Amino acid sequence: MKRKPLIAGNWKMNLLNSKVPAYFTALEEATRGIDRQKVDVLLAVPAPFLTTAREHAQRVQAIIATQTIHDKADGAFTGEISIPMLQDIGIRWTLIGHSERRQFYNESDSSVAAKTKSSLAFDIHPIVCVGETRGEREAGKMEEVLRRQMDAILDVVEGNSEFTIAYEPVWAIGTGLVASDAQAQEAHAFIRGVVRQKFGSLADRLRILYGGSVKSSNIQGLLAQADVDGALIGGASLDPAEFGKTVSLASSI
Ligand code: PEP
């Protein structure tokens, strides 16, 4: 049975707090009348907008998430944001280990695992990102990389943990290159298989999102794949009309 799709936007370091109300007005307009039993919506926004976004997101029943967390609850970590701080303002979801965090901020499999473990311990739902680089794919190492990244995550979760995986081939992020529907399905089926080997039926309820240049023109083909349960969308989530169109199409599959 198909899992309910989750369409997640990642604003990265874009937009402004003062633009947030208008964004949600336009998203409300673009998603009016759609069947919300058929799709979940999430936006991962910059930390300074979390409170504003959470207020306005109610209009479109969207979950608001942060883009990263620190694994420690408090302490001398200048510039970081802790999970209790997020909980205190009503945030319950986070991205973890996005490829830009791995690439620019040296996040490793072990720091991704530590963050995943802390978020689960504090009841924050993590969307943990995995994916191979172009070089790794071309060297025939996609499965090896995904297994290594997944093993680190699965070491810190339990059979009843609530989490989401985002498969984001690094070569498809922000490049306009989208994995073909078959390439996405192949990687998602592999990831689900790795989860099944360790946790059995957890694999059946786990949502695996695809990320990498997703937009309204390619969402339907991706969601038609048996193991693709939604999308993590960067660039195309900045335009509320386009993002809303993608949400609408996902609700009609
Ligand atoms: C992302 O930021 O997770 C992403 C997939 O970006 P884009 O959709 O722009 O490729």
Boltz pocket constraint, residues with backbone or C-beta under 6 A from the ligand:
constraints:
  - pocket:
      binder: B
      contacts: [[A, 10], [A, 12], [A, 168], [A, 172], [A, 173], [A, 174], [A, 175], [A, 176], [A, 211], [A, 212], [A, 213], [A, 214], [A, 232], [A, 233], [A, 234], [A, 235], [A, 236]]
      max_distance: 6.0
